[in-house]
Amino acid sequence: MTTLPPPGTKKFSNSSLEKKVYNLVESLAEYVPIVNDRNRLGFGLYKFLKGEGDQPNVLLKSLKIRIEGISEEELSAKISAGISDLKS
């Protein structure tokens, strides 16, 4: 029995909003150590920037993300500062 190779994935371009948001979240990996939590946070922030989701401080509470080494308010401030950099 053989195994088929996994399907190819198309990477986002570096200038896309998705890539910028997920890079922002990856830069916070020391505070959000679980990869799945970072993926959910990235998706939530992407939806927020598209006008469909909640603000970062609400997202951190509703997604129940495991945060280490920083308070929820400080992480929310870092995310908000990163988002303002993305918008400019």
C-alpha positions in Angstrom: 0.0 0.0 0.0 1.4 3.4 -0.9 0.6 6.8 0.4 -0.1 9.7 -1.9 1.8 12.9 -1.4 -0.1 15.7 0.4 -1.8 18.3 -1.7 0.2 21.4 -2.6 -0.5 24.6 -0.8 -0.4 28.0 -2.2 1.4 30.5 0.0 0.1 34.0 0.4 2.2 36.8 -1.1 4.2 38.9 1.3 2.1 42.0 0.5 -1.3 40.3 1.3 -3.3 41.2 4.4 -3.4 37.5 5.5 0.4 37.2 5.4 0.9 40.4 7.4 -1.6 39.4 10.0 -0.2 35.9 10.5 3.3 37.4 10.6 2.2 39.7 13.4 0.8 36.8 15.3 3.9 34.7 14.8 6.0 37.6 16.2 4.1 37.1 19.5 5.0 33.4 19.7 6.8 33.8 23.0 3.5 35.0 24.6 1.2 32.6 22.7 3.1 29.3 22.7 0.5 27.0 21.2 0.5 27.0 17.4 -3.3 26.3 17.2 -3.9 29.3 19.4 -1.8 31.5 17.1 -3.7 30.2 14.1 -7.1 31.0 15.7 -5.9 34.4 16.8 -4.5 35.2 13.3 -7.9 34.2 11.7 -9.8 36.3 14.3 -7.6 39.4 13.6 -7.9 38.9 9.9 -11.7 38.9 10.2 -11.4 42.0 12.5 -9.4 43.9 9.8 -12.0 42.9 7.2 -14.7 44.4 9.4 -16.3 41.2 10.3 -14.8 40.3 13.7 -14.3 41.5 17.2 -11.6 43.8 18.6 -8.3 42.3 19.9 -9.3 42.7 23.5 -12.6 40.8 22.9 -10.9 38.2 20.8 -8.4 37.3 23.5 -11.2 36.6 25.9 -13.5 34.8 23.5 -10.9 32.5 21.9 -9.6 31.4 25.3 -6.0 31.5 24.2 -3.3 30.4 26.5 -1.0 33.4 27.3 2.4 33.1 29.0 4.7 35.7 30.4 2.5 38.7 29.8 -0.9 39.9 30.9 -4.0 39.9 28.6 -4.1 43.7 28.6 -0.5 44.0 27.6 -0.8 41.5 24.8 -3.9 43.3 23.6 -2.0 46.5 23.5 0.9 44.9 21.5 -1.6 43.5 19.1 -3.4 46.8 18.7 0.0 48.5 18.1 0.8 45.9 15.5 -2.5 46.4 13.8 -2.1 50.1 13.6 1.3 49.5 11.9 -0.4 47.2 9.4 -3.0 49.9 8.5 -0.4 52.6 7.8 
